[in-house]
Amino acid sequence: MPFEIGSSALMQTRSKNTRVDDAYDRLKFEITHSKLPPGSQAPEPDIAERLGMSRTPVREALIRLEADGLVNLVPRRGVRVLGVSVQDLVEVYDILSALEPLAISNLAGRTIAPKDLEKLEDLIRDMDLALERNNLDAWADAEDGFYRLLLALGQNRRLEKVVLGLYDQVRRGRMVLLRLRGVPVATVQTYRDILAAIVSGDGPGAYRQSHACRQRTLETFCELFRTSQLSQI
């Protein structure tokens, strides 16, 4: 006799998954946007109360966040938000500068729908506008949107998932370092060049441009760590 899940049990499972996803998304946002700063620590019941949720979905969400490298679960002490060290940046950007260019170069020669191409161009214009207004948050949002759309258009869901996970690991540290550095003016032209290479079918060119961009960013961030005498952010 085949195994069947009753409708009531199925609804309960879906409801639980929704609560876990909600707790995960809310906590990840607070961590990556520095609402929960590195080093902050709290018992699980306090976190559950803060979210207005029961402890079970919060616990499962925290286990996922620990797997993402964003928190550390400390026995009998709850959860501690992890900081980003220069070694963390080096490790993440080493992987990112290999996988992200691969995803981008795979787009070269493919037909990109006019609406998607227009959106990519709009995001580059948004970066330009943010530069004019010296709006770092708007620039970072537009850059993030540009990369995320390129990943989505690549239609390699496993690769996309891995790269997005890397974004989450360094997002908070990246924003702190960007504020120390200021808005990177030259980078916008790099994104125009990457998009031009994709549209023209130049896969190797798109790879080189993307890889070099991430390597320059890593070098700049490492230098900021050194000159600012930071241990972690």
C-alpha positions in Angstrom: 0.0 0.0 0.0 1.6 3.3 -1.1 2.5 5.8 1.6 0.1 8.8 1.7 0.3 12.0 3.6 -3.0 13.2 4.9 -4.2 16.7 3.9 -4.0 17.9 7.5 -0.4 16.7 8.0 0.5 18.2 4.6 -0.9 21.6 5.6 0.9 21.5 8.9 4.2 20.7 7.2 3.7 23.6 4.7 2.8 26.0 7.6 5.9 25.0 9.5 8.1 25.5 6.5 6.6 28.9 5.9 7.3 29.9 9.5 10.9 28.6 9.2 11.4 30.5 6.0 10.0 33.7 7.5 12.3 33.5 10.6 15.2 32.7 8.3 14.6 35.6 6.0 14.0 38.1 8.8 17.1 37.1 10.7 19.3 37.0 7.6 18.1 40.6 6.7 18.9 41.9 10.2 22.4 40.3 10.1 23.4 41.3 6.5 22.1 44.8 7.1 23.9 45.2 10.4 20.7 45.3 12.5 22.3 42.5 14.4 26.0 43.5 14.5 28.9 41.0 14.6 29.6 39.7 18.1 26.0 40.2 19.3 24.7 37.2 21.2 21.3 36.2 22.5 19.6 33.0 23.8 17.2 31.3 21.4 14.1 32.1 23.5 14.9 35.9 23.3 15.2 35.7 19.5 11.9 33.8 19.3 10.3 36.4 21.5 11.8 39.2 19.3 10.3 37.7 16.2 7.0 36.8 17.9 7.4 33.2 17.0 7.7 29.8 18.7 11.2 28.4 19.3 11.0 25.5 16.9 11.0 27.4 13.6 13.5 29.9 15.0 15.8 27.0 15.9 15.6 25.6 12.4 16.2 29.0 10.9 19.3 29.5 13.1 20.7 26.1 12.0 20.3 27.2 8.3 22.0 30.5 9.1 24.9 28.7 10.8 25.3 26.6 7.6 25.4 29.9 5.7 28.3 31.0 7.8 26.4 33.9 9.4 26.0 32.8 13.0 27.5 30.3 15.4 25.2 28.3 17.7 26.8 28.2 21.2 25.6 25.4 23.5 23.6 26.8 26.5 24.4 30.4 25.3 22.2 30.8 22.3 23.5 32.3 19.0 26.4 34.6 18.2 26.5 36.7 15.1 29.8 36.1 13.2 32.0 38.9 12.0 33.9 39.1 8.7 37.6 38.9 8.8 40.1 39.7 6.1 40.7 35.9 5.7 36.9 35.4 5.3 36.9 38.0 2.5 39.9 36.3 0.8 38.3 32.9 0.9 34.9 34.1 -0.3 36.3 36.3 -3.1 38.6 33.5 -4.3 35.6 31.4 -4.9 33.4 34.2 -6.1 36.0 35.4 -8.7 35.9 31.9 -10.2 32.2 31.0 -10.1 30.6 34.3 -10.8 32.6 34.9 -14.0 31.8 31.4 -15.1 28.1 32.1 -14.7 28.4 35.4 -16.5 30.5 34.0 -19.4 28.0 31.3 -20.0 25.5 34.0 -20.9 27.6 35.2 -23.8 26.0 34.3 -27.1 22.6 33.5 -25.6 19.6 35.4 -26.6 18.6 37.8 -23.8 15.0 38.9 -23.9 14.6 42.6 -24.6 12.9 43.3 -21.3 15.8 41.6 -19.4 18.4 43.5 -21.4 16.5 46.8 -20.7 16.5 45.9 -17.0 20.3 45.4 -17.0 20.8 48.7 -18.8 18.5 50.4 -16.3 20.5 49.0 -13.4 23.7 50.4 -14.9 21.9 53.8 -15.3 20.8 53.5 -11.6 24.5 53.1 -10.6 25.4 56.2 -12.6 22.6 58.2 -10.9 23.7 57.0 -7.5 27.2 58.2 -8.3 25.9 61.6 -9.2 24.0 61.8 -5.9 26.8 60.1 -3.9 24.2 57.6 -2.7 26.2 54.6 -1.6 23.2 52.5 -0.6 21.5 53.1 -4.0 24.7 52.2 -5.8 25.1 49.0 -3.9 21.5 48.0 -4.4 21.8 48.6 -8.2 25.1 46.6 -8.4 23.6 43.8 -6.4 20.5 43.7 -8.7 22.8 43.7 -11.8 24.7 40.6 -10.6 21.6 38.8 -9.3 19.8 39.3 -12.7 22.8 38.0 -14.6 22.8 34.9 -12.4 19.1 34.3 -12.8 19.4 34.6 -16.6 22.1 31.9 -16.6 19.5 29.4 -15.6 21.9 27.3 -13.6 20.1 27.1 -10.3 22.9 25.2 -8.5 25.5 27.7 -9.5 23.2 30.6 -8.7 22.4 29.2 -5.2 26.1 28.9 -4.4 27.0 32.4 -5.6 24.1 34.0 -3.8 25.2 32.3 -0.6 28.6 33.9 -1.0 27.0 37.3 -1.5 25.2 36.8 1.9 28.4 35.9 3.7 30.1 39.2 2.8 27.3 41.6 2.3 27.6 43.3 5.7 31.4 43.5 5.5 31.2 44.8 2.0 28.9 47.6 3.0 31.2 48.7 5.8 34.2 48.6 3.6 32.4 50.5 0.8 31.6 53.3 3.3 35.3 53.5 4.1 36.3 53.5 0.4 33.5 55.5 -1.1 31.5 54.9 -4.3 33.8 53.2 -6.9 33.4 55.4 -9.9 35.4 53.3 -12.4 33.3 50.2 -11.8 30.3 51.3 -13.7 32.2 51.3 -17.0 33.3 47.8 -16.1 29.7 46.7 -16.0 29.0 48.3 -19.3 31.9 46.3 -20.7 30.7 43.1 -19.2 27.2 43.5 -20.6 28.7 44.4 -24.1 30.8 41.3 -24.0 27.8 39.2 -23.1 25.6 40.7 -25.9 28.4 40.3 -28.5 28.9 36.6 -27.6 32.4 37.2 -26.2 32.5 34.6 -23.4 36.2 34.9 -22.6 36.0 38.7 -22.5 33.0 38.6 -20.2 34.9 36.2 -17.9 38.1 38.3 -17.9 36.2 41.5 -17.1 34.2 40.0 -14.3 37.1 38.2 -12.8 39.3 41.3 -12.9 36.5 43.3 -11.3 36.2 41.0 -8.3 40.0 40.7 -7.9 40.3 44.6 -7.8 37.6 44.7 -5.2 39.3 42.1 -3.0 42.7 44.0 -3.3 41.0 47.2 -2.3 39.2 45.7 0.7 42.3 44.0 2.0 44.1 47.3 1.8 41.3 49.0 3.8 41.6 46.2 6.4 45.3 47.0 6.7 45.1 50.7 6.8 42.1 50.8 9.1 43.7 48.2 11.4 40.5 46.2 11.5 40.4 42.7 12.8 36.8 42.0 11.7 33.7 43.8 10.6 
